[in-house]
Amino acid sequence: MTFIVNNVMPALVAVCAGFFLGPIAKQLVIGLSKNAPDKGVMTFLGSCSSILIKAIAVIIALSFLGVDTSVLVGGLSALGLGVSLALKENMANVAGGVQILFTKPFEIGDVICFEDTEGQVTRIEMMFTVIRTYDNQDMIVPNSKLVSSTVINYTDEEKRRIHIQLPVSVKADLQTCKEAFEPVLQENERVLKFEPMQVVIDSFDEKAIILGVYAWVKNDDYWPTLCVLNENLQKKRLACGIEPVTDLISVRDLPQPVSGSETQPSEE
C-alpha cells in the first residue's frame, strides 16, 4: 500500500500532467505563429515541445517506480543515433530548414529562382520548401538542395533589369536599329528613366547579330513590362523594315545557251 501511495500515484500524476500539458504547450506555440512569417517552423516547434514534455513526464514516472532512468536515457540516445543514421537524408533536410530559418536567404512571399524555375515562396517547412511557379504549380524542393545550390532572390532589391535579345540580319544597319528601339524604352511609363537604357550588340556570327535591349523596372512591374516591351519591339522592327534572321538560300537560274550558238565542226 505504501508503494502505491508513494510511487505509483506520483507516477500516474506525472504521466497525466505530461500528456495534459503537452498539447497545451503545442497550441500555445502554434498560437504565436499567427503573426510569424514562417508558420511551418512554429508548427514544428509546437510538435517538438509537446513530445518533449510527454517524454520528460514518462521519465519522471519511471523514476518514481524505481526504474534506472540513466539506462533509459542511454538507450534512447542510442536509438536516436541509429534513427539519425538511417534517416541521414531527412536529417540533412531538417538541418537545411534550420539554416534557412536562421540565415534567412529568403522568406515567405519572396520571388526566387532555383534551377531556372522562378516562383514565389509560399511555405518553408523543416523538411522542404514550397515554391509556387507562375503557372500556379507548387514545386516541392528539399531544404538540403536549397542550401547547397545557387538561389536568386529577386525580392531583396527594389528594381530589376530587363534583358531582351533581338536577333537581326547581319545586313541590318545598327544605327537604324538603335534609333528604332531606344524610343520604345523611353515611351514605356514603367521603365525607370533615371536608370541606363541600352541597345547594344550582345553577340554576332556569320548569320545574325544578337541585339541586347536593357532597361530597369520595379520588381512588381517586371513581367508586365517584359511582355509589353517584347510586343512593342517586334512591332517597331516590322514598321522600320529591319531585316530578320533568315536561313533561306537564294537560288538563281543560270542563263541558257542561245540556240544555234554551238560551235559546228568544220568541213575539210
Summary of the structure (lengths in Angstrom):
residues: 268
radius of gyration: 35.3
end to end distance: 150.7
largest distance: 150.7
contacts: 698
relative contact order: 0.08
helix: 50%
strand: 21%
